[in-house]
């Protein structure tokens, strides 16, 4: 089974990649011994995804390891808030606390248009440097109340227009079918299958 390194230790993210890319063994940063902190100082999701992929690629070269790398960056964008939280989605409230991020967003979107979309940008960085980029998008609304058991990120306040429920209420299969990351990973899967 071919191995791919995912530039992440995020369990939710790893599960999504493993589910859709089932024919590959997904290695995490912990699996390859990557301990460095990656400074994501890009101005777009693509720039941040590239920074992560390049950092891991260079680490592999320095350690004589040969794996292709996948990285992604994801953001929730609310047009009525000038695109906030956007690339700062994970630290919107100043830390990595999902509940605080949701509370800040709900407060900021009061009395404003609640249309929103998730965007995921993936960078595939193989050992030969022949980089491939793809993305996925899903549209929805920001709810004032939390719905569903899944309190990962903004899932329980993001109402998917396609599913007619929040991501927090959706099954993993439902979410993977329409989610921004699910769509981006599917594009990557199609690309890898054509390339094989």
Contact map, one row per residue, 1 for C-alpha under 8 A:
1110000000000000000000111000000000000000000000000000000000000000000000000000000000000000000000000000000000000000000000000000000000000000000000000000000000000000000000000000000000000000000000000000
1111000000000000000000111000000000000000000000000000000000000000000000000000000000000000000000000000000000000000000000000000000000000000000000000000000000000000000000000000000000000000000000000000
1111100000000000000000011110000000000000000000000000000000000000001100000000000000000000000000000000000000000000000000000000000000000000000000000000000000000000000000000000000000000000000000000000
0111110000000000000000011110000000000000000000000000000000000000001111000000000000000000000000000000000000000000000000000000000000000000000000000000000000000000000000000000000000000000000000000000
0011111000000000000000000111100000000000000000000000000000000000001111000000000000000000000000000000000000000000000000000000000000000000000000000000000000000000000000000000000000000000000000000000
0001111100000100000000000111100000000000000000000000000000000000000011100000000000000000000000000000000000000000000000000000000000000000000000000000000000000000000000000000000000000000000000000000
0000111110000000000000000001100000000000000000000001100100000000000011110000000000000000000000000000000000000000000000000000000000000000000000000000000000000000000000000000000000000000000000000000
0000011111001100000000000001100000000000000000000000000000000000000000100000000000000000000000000000000000000000000000000000000000000000000000000000000000000000000000000000000000000000000000000000
0000001111100100000000000001110000000000000000000000000000000000000000000000000000000000000000000000000000000000000000000000000000000000000000000000000000000000000000000000000000000000000000000000
0000000111111100000000000000000000000000000000000000000000000000000000000000000000000000000000000000000000000000000000000000000000000000000000000000000000000000000000000000000000000000000000000000
0000000011111110000000000000000000000000000000000000000000000000000000000000000000000000000000000000000000000000000000000000000000000000000000000000000000000000000000000000000000000000000000000000
0000000001111111000000000000000000000000000000000000000000000000000000000000000000000000000000000000000000000000000000000000000000000000000000000000000100000000000000000000000000000000000000000000
0000000101111111100000000000000000000000000000000000000000000000000000000000000000000000000000000000000000000000000000000000000000000000000000000000000000000000000000000000000000000000000000000000
0000010111111111110000000101000000000000000000000000000000000000000000000000000000000000000000000000000000000000000000000000000000000000000000000000000000000000000000000000000000000000000000000000
0000000000111111111000000000000000000000000000000000000000000000000000000000000000000000000000000000000000000000000000000000000000000000000000000000000000000000000000000000000000000000000000000000
0000000000011111111100000000000000000000000000000000000000000000000000000000000000000000000000000000000000000000000000000000000000000000000000000000000000000000000000000000000100001100000000000000
0000000000001111111111000100000000000000000000000000000000000000000000000000000000000000000000000000000000000000000000000000000000000000000000000000000000000000000000000000000000000000100000000000
0000000000000111111111011100000000000000000000000000000000000000000000000000000000000000000000000000000000000000000000000000000000000000000000000000000000000000000000000000000000000000000000000000
0000000000000011111111000000000000000000000000000000000000000000000000000000000000000000000000000000000000000000000000000000000000000000000000000000000000000000000000000000000000000000000000000000
0000000000000001111111000000000000000000000000000000000000000000000000000000000000000000000000000000000000000000000000000000000000000000000000000000000000000000000000000000000000000100110010000000
0000000000000000111111110000000000000000000000000000000000000000000000000000000000000000000000000000000000000000000000000000000000000000000000000000000000000000000000000000000000000000100010000000
0000000000000000111111111000000000000000000000000000000000000000000000000000000000000000000000000000000000000000000000000000000000000000000000000000000000000000000000000000000000000000000000000000
1100000000000000000011111000000000000000000000000000000000000000000000000000000000000000000000000000000000000000000000000000000000000000000000000000000000000000000000000000000000000000000000000000
1111000000000000010011111100000000000000000000000000000000000000000000000000000000000000000000000000000000000000000000000000000000000000000000000000000000000000000000000000000000000000000000000000
1111000000000000010001111110000000000000000000000000000000000000000000000000000000000000000000000000000000000000000000000000000000000000000000000000000000000000000000000000000000000000000000000000
0011110000000100110000011111000000000000000000000000000000000000000000000000000000000000000000000000000000000000000000000000000000000000000000000000000000000000000000000000000000000000000000000000
0011110000000000000000001111101100000000000000000000000000000000000000000000000000000000000000000000000000000000000000000000000000000000000000000000000000000000000000000000000000000000000000000000
0000111110000100000000000111111100000000000000000000000000000000000000000000000000000000000000000000000000000000000000000000000000000000000000000000000000000000000000000000000000000000000000000000
0000111110000000000000000011111111100000000000000000000000000000000000000000000000000000000000000000000000000000000000000000000000000000000000000000000000000000000000000000000000000000000000000000
0000000010000000000000000001111111100000000000000000000000000000000000000000000000000000000000000000000000000000000000000000000000000000000000000000000000000000000000000000000000000000000000000000
0000000000000000000000000011111111000000000000000000000000000000000000000000000000000000000000000000000000000000000000000000000000000000000000000000000000000000000000000000000000000000000000000000
0000000000000000000000000011111111000000000000000000000000000000000000000000000000000000000000000000000000000000000000000000000000000000000000000000000000000000000000000000000000000000000000000000
0000000000000000000000000000111111100000000000000000000000000000000000000000000000000000000000000000000000000000000000000000000000000000000000000000000000000000000000000000000000000000000000000000
0000000000000000000000000000111111110000000000000000000100100000000000000000000000000000000000000000000000000000000000000000000000000000000000000000000000000000000000000000000000000000000000000000
0000000000000000000000000000110011111000000000000000000000000000000000000000000000000000000000000000000000000000000000000000000000000000000000000000000000000000000000000000000000000000000000000000
0000000000000000000000000000000001111100000000000000000000000000000000000000000000000000000000000000000000000000000000000000000000000000000000000000000000000000000000000000000000000000000000000000
0000000000000000000000000000000000111110000000000000000000000000000000000000000000000000000000000000000000000000000000000000000000000000000000000000000000000000000000000000000000000000000000000000
0000000000000000000000000000000000011111000000000011001000000000000000000000000000000000000000000000000000000000000000000000000000000000000000000000000000000000000000000000000000000000000000000000
0000000000000000000000000000000000001111100000000010000000000000000000000000000000000000000000000000000000000000000000000000000000000000000000000000000000000000000000000000000000000000000000000000
0000000000000000000000000000000000000111110000010011000000000000000000000000000000000000000000000000000000000000000000000000000000000000000000000000000000000000000000000000000000000000000000000000
0000000000000000000000000000000000000011111000010000000000000000000000000000000000000000000000000000000000000000000000000000000000000000000000000000000000000000000000000000000000000000000000000000
0000000000000000000000000000000000000001111110110010000000000000000000000000000000000000000000000000000000000000000000000000000000000000000000000000000000000000000000000000000000000000000000000000
0000000000000000000000000000000000000000111110110000000000000000000000000000000000000010000000000000000000000000000000000000000000000000000000000000000000000000000000000000000000000000000000000000
0000000000000000000000000000000000000000011111110000000000000000000000000000000000000010000000000000000000000000000000000000000000000000000000000000000000000000000000000000000000000000000000000000
0000000000000000000000000000000000000000011111111000000000000000000000011110000000000010000000000000000000000000000000011000000000000000000000000000000000000000000000000000000000000000000000000000
0000000000000000000000000000000000000000000111111100000000000000000000001000000000000000000000000000000000000000000000001110000000000000000000000000000000000000000000000000000000000000000000000000
0000000000000000000000000000000000000000011111111110000000000000000000000000000000000000000000000000000000000000000000000000000000000000000000000000000000000000000000000000000000000000000000000000
0000000000000000000000000000000000000001111111111111000000000000000000011000000000000000000000000000000000000000000000000000000000000000000000000000000000000000000000000000000000000000000000000000
0000000000000000000000000000000000000000000011111111100000000000000000111000000000000000000000000000000000000000000000001110000000000000000000000000000000000000000000000000000000000000000000000000
0000000000000000000000000000000000000000000001111111110000000000000000100000000000000000000000000000000000000000000000000010000000000000000000000000000000000000000000000000000000000000000000000000
0000000000000000000000000000000000000111010000111111111000000000000000000000000000000000000000000000000000000000000000000000000000000000000000000000000000000000000000000000000000000000000000000000
0000001000000000000000000000000000000101000000011111111100000000000000110000000000000000000000000000000000000000000000000000000000000000000000000000000000000000000000000000000000000000000000000000
0000001000000000000000000000000000000000000000001111111110000000000011100000000000000000000000000000000000000000000000000011100000000000000000000000000000000000000000000000000000000000000000000000
0000000000000000000000000000000000000000000000000111111111000000000000000000000000000000000000000000000000000000000000000000100000000000000000000000000000000000000000000000000000000000000000000000
0000000000000000000000000000000000000100000000000011111111100000000000000000000000000000000000000000000000000000000000000000000000000000000000000000000000000000000000000000000000000000000000000000
0000001000000000000000000000000001000000000000000001111111110000000010000000000000000000000000000000000000000000000000000000000000000000000000000000000000000000000000000000000000000000000000000000
0000000000000000000000000000000000000000000000000000111111111000000110000000000000000000000000000000000000000000000000000000101000000000000000000000000000000000000000000000000000000000000000000000
0000000000000000000000000000000000000000000000000000011111111100000000000000000000000000000000000000000000000000000000000000000000000000000000000000000000000000000000000000000000000000000000000000
0000000000000000000000000000000001000000000000000000001111111110000000000000000000000000000000000000000000000000000000000000000000000000000000000000000000000000000000000000000000000000000000000000
0000000000000000000000000000000000000000000000000000000111111111111000000000000000000000000000000000000000000000000000000000000000000000000000000000000000000000000000000000000000000000000000000000
0000000000000000000000000000000000000000000000000000000011111111110000000000000000000000000000000000000000000000000000000000000000000000000000000000000000000000000000000000000000000000000000000000
0000000000000000000000000000000000000000000000000000000001111111100000000000000000000000000000000000000000000000000000000000000000000000000000000000000000000000000000000000000000000000000000000000
0000000000000000000000000000000000000000000000000000000000111111100000000000000000000000000000000000000000000000000000000000000000000000000000000000000000000000000000000000000000000000000000000000
0000000000000000000000000000000000000000000000000000000000011111110000000000000000000000000000000000000000000000000000000000000000000000000000000000000000000000000000000000000000000000000000000000
0000000000000000000000000000000000000000000000000000000000011111111000000000000000000000000000000000000000000000000000000000000000000000000000000000000000000000000000000000000000000000000000000000
0000000000000000000000000000000000000000000000000000000000011001111100000000000000000000000000000000000000000000000000000000001000000000000000000000000000000000000000000000000000000000000000000000
0011100000000000000000000000000000000000000000000000000000010000111110000000000000000000000000000000000000000000000000000000011000000000000000000000000000000000000000000000000000000000000000000000
0011100000000000000000000000000000000000000000000000000010000000011111000000000000000000000000000000000000000000000000000001111000000000000000000000000000000000000000000000000000000000000000000000
0001111000000000000000000000000000000000000000000000100110000000001111100000000000000000000000000000000000000000000000000001111000000000000000000000000000000000000000000000000000000000000000000000
0001111000000000000000000000000000000000000000000000100000000000000111110000000000000000000000000000000000000000000000000111100000000000000000000000000000000000000000000000000000000000000000000000
0000011100000000000000000000000000000000000000001101100000000000000011111000000000000000000000000000000000000000000000000111000000000000000000000000000000000000000000000000000000000000000000000000
0000001000000000000000000000000000000000000010011001000000000000000001111100000000000000000000000000000000000000000000011110000000000000000000000000000000000000000000000000000000000000000000000000
0000000000000000000000000000000000000000000011011000000000000000000000111110000000000000000000000000000000000000000000011100000000000000000000000000000000000000000000000000000000000000000000000000
0000000000000000000000000000000000000000000010000000000000000000000000011111000000000010100000000000000000000000000001111000000000000000000000000000000000000000000000000000000000001000000000000000
0000000000000000000000000000000000000000000010000000000000000000000000001111100000001111110000000000000000000000000001110000000000000000000000000000000000000000000000000000000000000000000000000000
0000000000000000000000000000000000000000000000000000000000000000000000000111110000111110100000000000000000000000000111100000000000000000000000000000000000000000000000000000000000000000000000000000
0000000000000000000000000000000000000000000000000000000000000000000000000011111000111100000000000000000000000000000111100000000000000000000000000000000000000000000000000000000000000000000000000000
0000000000000000000000000000000000000000000000000000000000000000000000000001111111111100000000000000000000000000011110000000000000000000000000000000000000000000000000000000000000000000000000000000
0000000000000000000000000000000000000000000000000000000000000000000000000000111111110000000000000000000000000000001100000000000000000000000000000000000000000000000000000000000000000000000000000000
0000000000000000000000000000000000000000000000000000000000000000000000000000011111100000000000000000000000001001111000000000000000000000000000000000000000000000000000000000000000000000000000000000
0000000000000000000000000000000000000000000000000000000000000000000000000000011111111000000000000000000000011000000000000000000000000000000000000000000000000000000000000000000000000000000000000000
0000000000000000000000000000000000000000000000000000000000000000000000000000011111110000000000000000000000000000000000000000000000000000000000000000000000000000000000000000000000000000000000000000
0000000000000000000000000000000000000000000000000000000000000000000000000001111111111100000000000000000000000000000000000000000000000000000000000000000000000000000000000000000000000000000000000000
0000000000000000000000000000000000000000000000000000000000000000000000000001111011111111100000000000000000000000000000000000000000000000000000000000000000000000000000000000000000000000000000000000
0000000000000000000000000000000000000000000000000000000000000000000000000011110010111111100100000000000010000000000000000000000000000000000000000000000000000000000000000000000000000000000000000000
0000000000000000000000000000000000000000000000000000000000000000000000000011110000111111100000000000000000000000000000000000000000000000000000000000000000000000000000000000000000000000000000000000
0000000000000000000000000000000000000000001110000000000000000000000000000111000000011111110000000000000000000000000000000000000000000000000000000000000000000000000000000000000000000000000000000000
0000000000000000000000000000000000000000000000000000000000000000000000000010000000011111111100000000000000000000000000000000000000000000000000000000000000000000000000000000000000000000000000000000
0000000000000000000000000000000000000000000000000000000000000000000000000111000000011111111100000000100000000000000000000000000000000000000000000000000000000000000000000000000000000000000000000000
0000000000000000000000000000000000000000000000000000000000000000000000000010000000000011111100111100100000000000000000000000000000000000000000000000000010000000000000000000000000000000000000000000
0000000000000000000000000000000000000000000000000000000000000000000000000000000000000001111111111000100000000000000000000000000000000000000000000000000000000000000000000000000000000000000000000000
0000000000000000000000000000000000000000000000000000000000000000000000000000000000001001111111110000100100000000000000000000000000000000000000000000000000000000000000000000000000000000000000000000
0000000000000000000000000000000000000000000000000000000000000000000000000000000000000000001111111001100100000000000000000000000000000000000000000000000000000000000000000000000000000000000000000000
0000000000000000000000000000000000000000000000000000000000000000000000000000000000000000001111110000000000000000000000000000000000000000000000000000000000000000000000000000000000000000000000000000
0000000000000000000000000000000000000000000000000000000000000000000000000000000000000000011111111000000000000000000000000000000000000000000000000000000000000000000000000000000000000000000000000000
0000000000000000000000000000000000000000000000000000000000000000000000000000000000000000011111111100100000000000000000000000000000000000000000000000000000000000000000000000000000000000000000000000
0000000000000000000000000000000000000000000000000000000000000000000000000000000000000000011010111111100000000000000000000000000000000000000000000000000000000000000000000000000000000000000000000000
0000000000000000000000000000000000000000000000000000000000000000000000000000000000000000010000011111110000000000000000000000000000000000000000000000001111000000000000000000000000000000000000000000
0000000000000000000000000000000000000000000000000000000000000000000000000000000000000000000000001111111000000000000000000000000000000000000000000000001010000000000000000000000000000000000000000000
0000000000000000000000000000000000000000000000000000000000000000000000000000000000000000000010001111111100000000000000000000000000000000000000000000000000000000000000000000000000000000000000000000
0000000000000000000000000000000000000000000000000000000000000000000000000000000000000000111110011111111110000000000000000000000000000000000000000000000011000000000000000000000000000000000000000000
0000000000000000000000000000000000000000000000000000000000000000000000000000000000000000000000000111111111000000000000000000000000000000000000000000000011001000000000000000000000000000000000000000
0000000000000000000000000000000000000000000000000000000000000000000000000000000000000000000000000011111111100000000000000000000000000000000000000000000000000000000000000000000000000000000000000000
0000000000000000000000000000000000000000000000000000000000000000000000000000000000000000000110000001111111110000000000000000000000000000000000000000000000000000000000000000000000000000000000000000
0000000000000000000000000000000000000000000000000000000000000000000000000000000000001000000000000000111111111000000000000000000000000000000000000000000000000000000000000000000000000000000000000000
0000000000000000000000000000000000000000000000000000000000000000000000000000000000000000000000000000011111111100000000000000000000000000000001110000000000000000000000000000000000000000000000000000
0000000000000000000000000000000000000000000000000000000000000000000000000000000000000000000000000000001111111100000000000000000000000000000000000000000000000000000000000000000000000000000000000000
0000000000000000000000000000000000000000000000000000000000000000000000000000000010000000000000000000000111111100000000000000000000000000000000000000000000000000000000000000000000000000000000000000
0000000000000000000000000000000000000000000000000000000000000000000000000000000110000000000000000000000011111111110000000000000000000000000001000000000000000000000000000000000000000000000000000000
0000000000000000000000000000000000000000000000000000000000000000000000000000000000000000000000000000000001111111000000000000000000000000000000000000000000000000000000000000000000000000000000000000
0000000000000000000000000000000000000000000000000000000000000000000000000000000000000000000000000000000000001111100000000000000000000000000000000000000000000000000000000000000000000000000000000000
0000000000000000000000000000000000000000000000000000000000000000000000000000000100000000000000000000000000001111110000000000000000000000000000000000000000000000000000000000000000000000000000000000
0000000000000000000000000000000000000000000000000000000000000000000000000000000100000000000000000000000000001011111000000000000000000000000000000000000000000000000000000000000000000000000000000000
0000000000000000000000000000000000000000000000000000000000000000000000000000010100000000000000000000000000001001111100000000000000000000000011100000000000000000000000000000000000000000000000000000
0000000000000000000000000000000000000000000000000000000000000000000000000000011100000000000000000000000000000000111110000000000000000000001111000000000000000000000000000000000000000000000000000000
0000000000000000000000000000000000000000000000000000000000000000000000000001111000000000000000000000000000000000011111000000000000000000001111000000000000000000000000000000000000000000000000000000
0000000000000000000000000000000000000000000000000000000000000000000000000001110000000000000000000000000000000000001111100000000000000000111110000000000000000000000000000000000000000000000000000000
0000000000000000000000000000000000000000000000000000000000000000000000000111100000000000000000000000000000000000000111110000000000000000111000000000000000000000000000000000000000110000000000000000
0000000000000000000000000000000000000000000000000000000000000000000000000111100000000000000000000000000000000000000011111000000000000011110000000000000000000000000000000000000000011000000000000000
0000000000000000000000000000000000000000000010000000000000000000000000011110000000000000000000000000000000000000000001111100000000000011100000000000000000000000000000000000000000011001000000000000
0000000000000000000000000000000000000000000011001000000000000000000000011100000000000000000000000000000000000000000000111110000000001111000000000000000000000000000000000000000000001001000000000000
0000000000000000000000000000000000000000000001001000000000000000000001111000000000000000000000000000000000000000000000011111000000001110000000000000000000000000000000000000000000000001100100000000
0000000000000000000000000000000000000000000001001100100000000000000001110000000000000000000000000000000000000000000000001111100000111100000000000000000000000000000000000000000000000000000000000000
0000000000000000000000000000000000000000000000000000100000000000000111100000000000000000000000000000000000000000000000000111110000111000000000000000000000000000000000000000000000000000000100000000
0000000000000000000000000000000000000000000000000000110010000000000111000000000000000000000000000000000000000000000000000011111011110000000000000000000000000000000000000000000000000000000000000000
0000000000000000000000000000000000000000000000000000000000000000001110000000000000000000000000000000000000000000000000000001111111100000000000000000000000000000000000000000000000000000000000000000
0000000000000000000000000000000000000000000000000000000010000000011110000000000000000000000000000000000000000000000000000000111111000000000000000000000000000000000000000000000000000000000000000000
0000000000000000000000000000000000000000000000000000000000000000000000000000000000000000000000000000000000000000000000000000011111000000000000000000000000000000000000000000000000000000000000000000
0000000000000000000000000000000000000000000000000000000000000000000000000000000000000000000000000000000000000000000000000000111111100000000000000000000000000000000000000000000000000000000000000000
0000000000000000000000000000000000000000000000000000000000000000000000000000000000000000000000000000000000000000000000000000111111110000000000000000000000000000000000000000000000000000000000000000
0000000000000000000000000000000000000000000000000000000000000000000000000000000000000000000000000000000000000000000000000011110011111000000000000000000000000000000000000000000000000000000000000000
0000000000000000000000000000000000000000000000000000000000000000000000000000000000000000000000000000000000000000000000000011100001111100000000000000000000000000000000000000000000000000000000000000
0000000000000000000000000000000000000000000000000000000000000000000000000000000000000000000000000000000000000000000000001111000000111110000000000000000000000000000000000000000000000000000000000000
0000000000000000000000000000000000000000000000000000000000000000000000000000000000000000000000000000000000000000000000001110000000011111000000000000000000000000000000000000000000000001001100000000
0000000000000000000000000000000000000000000000000000000000000000000000000000000000000000000000000000000000000000000000111100000000001111100000000000000000000000000000000000000000011011001000000000
0000000000000000000000000000000000000000000000000000000000000000000000000000000000000000000000000000000000000000000000111000000000000111110000000000000000000000000000000000000000111111000000000000
0000000000000000000000000000000000000000000000000000000000000000000000000000000000000000000000000000000000000000000011110000000000000011111000000000000000000000000000000000000000111011000000000000
0000000000000000000000000000000000000000000000000000000000000000000000000000000000000000000000000000000000000000000011100000000000000001111100000000000000000001000000000000000001110000000000000000
0000000000000000000000000000000000000000000000000000000000000000000000000000000000000000000000000000000000000000001111000000000000000000111110000000000000000001110000000000000000000000000000000000
0000000000000000000000000000000000000000000000000000000000000000000000000000000000000000000000000000000000000000001110000000000000000000011111000000000000000111100000000000000000000000000000000000
0000000000000000000000000000000000000000000000000000000000000000000000000000000000000000000000000000000000000000011110000000000000000000001111100000000000000111100000000000000000000000000000000000
0000000000000000000000000000000000000000000000000000000000000000000000000000000000000000000000000000000001001000011100000000000000000000000111110000000000001110000000000000000000000000000000000000
0000000000000000000000000000000000000000000000000000000000000000000000000000000000000000000000000000000001000000010000000000000000000000000011111100000000001110000000000000000000000000000000000000
0000000000000000000000000000000000000000000000000000000000000000000000000000000000000000000000000000000001000000000000000000000000000000000001111100000000001000000000000000000000000000000000000000
0000000000000000000000000000000000000000000000000000000000000000000000000000000000000000000000000000000000000000000000000000000000000000000000111110000000001000000000000000000000000000000000000000
0000000000000000000000000000000000000000000000000000000000000000000000000000000000000000000000000000000000000000000000000000000000000000000000111111000000011000000000000000000000000000000000000000
0000000000000000000000000000000000000000000000000000000000000000000000000000000000000000000000000000000000000000000000000000000000000000000000001111100000011000000001011000000000000000000000000000
0000000000000000000000000000000000000000000000000000000000000000000000000000000000000000000000000000000000000000000000000000000000000000000000000111111000010000000001111100000000000000000000000000
0000000000000000000000000000000000000000000000000000000000000000000000000000000000000000000000000000000000000000000000000000000000000000000000000011111000010000000000011000000000000000000000000000
0000000000000000000000000000000000000000000000000000000000000000000000000000000000000000000000000000000000000000000000000000000000000000000000000001111100110000000000111000000000000000000000000000
0000000000000000000000000000000000000000000000000000000000000000000000000000000000000000000000000110000000000000000000000000000000000000000000000001111111110000000000010000000000000000000000000000
0000000000010000000000000000000000000000000000000000000000000000000000000000000000000000000000000100000000000000000000000000000000000000000000000000011111110000000000010000000000000000000000000000
0000000000000000000000000000000000000000000000000000000000000000000000000000000000000000010000000110110000000000000000000000000000000000000000000000001111110000000000000000000000000000000000000000
0000000000000000000000000000000000000000000000000000000000000000000000000000000000000000000000000100110000000000000000000000000000000000000000000000001111111100000000000000000000000000000000000000
0000000000000000000000000000000000000000000000000000000000000000000000000000000000000000000000000000000000000000000000000000000000000000000000000000011111111100000001110000000000000000000000000000
0000000000000000000000000000000000000000000000000000000000000000000000000000000000000000000000000000000000000000000000000000000000000000000000000111111111111110000001111000000000000000000000000000
0000000000000000000000000000000000000000000000000000000000000000000000000000000000000000000000000000010000000000000000000000000000000000000001111110000001111110000001110000000000000000000000000000
0000000000000000000000000000000000000000000000000000000000000000000000000000000000000000000000000000000000000000000000000000000000000000000111100000000001111111000001110000000000000000000000000000
0000000000000000000000000000000000000000000000000000000000000000000000000000000000000000000000000000000000000000000000000000000000000000000111100000000000011111100111100000000000000000000000000000
0000000000000000000000000000000000000000000000000000000000000000000000000000000000000000000000000000000000000000000000000000000000000000011110000000000000000111111111100000000000000000000000000000
0000000000000000000000000000000000000000000000000000000000000000000000000000000000000000000000000000000000000000000000000000000000000000001110000000000000000011111110000000000000000000000000000000
0000000000000000000000000000000000000000000000000000000000000000000000000000000000000000000000000000000000000000000000000000000000000000001000000000000000000001111100000000000001000000000000000000
0000000000000000000000000000000000000000000000000000000000000000000000000000000000000000000000000000000000000000000000000000000000000000000000000000000000000001111111000100010001000000000000000000
0000000000000000000000000000000000000000000000000000000000000000000000000000000000000000000000000000000000000000000000000000000000000000000000000000000000000011111111000000000000000000000000000000
0000000000000000000000000000000000000000000000000000000000000000000000000000000000000000000000000000000000000000000000000000000000000000000000000000000000000011101111101100000000000000000000000000
0000000000000000000000000000000000000000000000000000000000000000000000000000000000000000000000000000000000000000000000000000000000000000000000000011000000111111001111111100000000000000000000000000
0000000000000000000000000000000000000000000000000000000000000000000000000000000000000000000000000000000000000000000000000000000000000000000000000001010000111111000011111110001000000000000000000000
0000000000000000000000000000000000000000000000000000000000000000000000000000000000000000000000000000000000000000000000000000000000000000000000000011111100111100000001111100000000000000000000000000
0000000000000000000000000000000000000000000000000000000000000000000000000000000000000000000000000000000000000000000000000000000000000000000000000011110000010000000011111110000000000000000000000000
0000000000000000000000000000000000000000000000000000000000000000000000000000000000000000000000000000000000000000000000000000000000000000000000000001000000000000001011111111111000000000000000000000
0000000000000000000000000000000000000000000000000000000000000000000000000000000000000000000000000000000000000000000000000000000000000000000000000000000000000000000000101111111000000000000000000000
0000000000000000000000000000000000000000000000000000000000000000000000000000000000000000000000000000000000000000000000000000000000000000000000000000000000000000000000000111111100000000000000000000
0000000000000000000000000000000000000000000000000000000000000000000000000000000000000000000000000000000000000000000000000000000000000000000000000000000000000000000000000111111110000000000000000000
0000000000000000000000000000000000000000000000000000000000000000000000000000000000000000000000000000000000000000000000000000000000000000000000000000000000000000001000000111111111000000000000000000
0000000000000000000000000000000000000000000000000000000000000000000000000000000000000000000000000000000000000000000000000000000000000000000000000000000000000000000000100111111111100100000000000000
0000000000000001000000000000000000000000000000000000000000000000000000000000000000000000000000000000000000000000000000000000000000000000000000000000000000000000000000000001111111101110000000000000
0000000000000000000000000000000000000000000000000000000000000000000000000000000000000000000000000000000000000000000000000000000000000000000000000000000000000000000000000000111111100110000000000000
0000000000000000000000000000000000000000000000000000000000000000000000000000000000000000000000000000000000000000000000000000000000000000010000000000000000000000011000000000011111110110000000000000
0000000000000000000000000000000000000000000000000000000000000000000000000000000000000000000000000000000000000000000001000000000000000001110000000000000000000000000000000000001111111110000000000000
0000000000000000000000000000000000000000000000000000000000000000000000000000000000000000000000000000000000000000000001110000000000000011110000000000000000000000000000000000000001111111000000000000
0000000000000001000000000000000000000000000000000000000000000000000000000100000000000000000000000000000000000000000000111000000000000011100000000000000000000000000000000000000100111111100000000000
0000000000000001000100000000000000000000000000000000000000000000000000000000000000000000000000000000000000000000000000000000000000000001000000000000000000000000000000000000001111111111110000000000
0000000000000000000000000000000000000000000000000000000000000000000000000000000000000000000000000000000000000000000000000000000000000011100000000000000000000000000000000000000111111111111000000000
0000000000000000000000000000000000000000000000000000000000000000000000000000000000000000000000000000000000000000000000011100000000000111100000000000000000000000000000000000000000011111111100000000
0000000000000000100110000000000000000000000000000000000000000000000000000000000000000000000000000000000000000000000000000100000000000000000000000000000000000000000000000000000000001111111110000000
0000000000000000000100000000000000000000000000000000000000000000000000000000000000000000000000000000000000000000000000000000000000000000000000000000000000000000000000000000000000000111111111000000
0000000000000000000000000000000000000000000000000000000000000000000000000000000000000000000000000000000000000000000000000000000000000110000000000000000000000000000000000000000000000011111111100000
0000000000000000000000000000000000000000000000000000000000000000000000000000000000000000000000000000000000000000000000000101000000000100000000000000000000000000000000000000000000000001111111110000
0000000000000000000110000000000000000000000000000000000000000000000000000000000000000000000000000000000000000000000000000000000000000000000000000000000000000000000000000000000000000000111111111000
0000000000000000000000000000000000000000000000000000000000000000000000000000000000000000000000000000000000000000000000000000000000000000000000000000000000000000000000000000000000000000011111111100
0000000000000000000000000000000000000000000000000000000000000000000000000000000000000000000000000000000000000000000000000000000000000000000000000000000000000000000000000000000000000000001111111110
0000000000000000000000000000000000000000000000000000000000000000000000000000000000000000000000000000000000000000000000000000000000000000000000000000000000000000000000000000000000000000000111111111
0000000000000000000000000000000000000000000000000000000000000000000000000000000000000000000000000000000000000000000000000000000000000000000000000000000000000000000000000000000000000000000011111111
0000000000000000000000000000000000000000000000000000000000000000000000000000000000000000000000000000000000000000000000000000000000000000000000000000000000000000000000000000000000000000000001111111
0000000000000000000000000000000000000000000000000000000000000000000000000000000000000000000000000000000000000000000000000000000000000000000000000000000000000000000000000000000000000000000000111111
0000000000000000000000000000000000000000000000000000000000000000000000000000000000000000000000000000000000000000000000000000000000000000000000000000000000000000000000000000000000000000000000011111
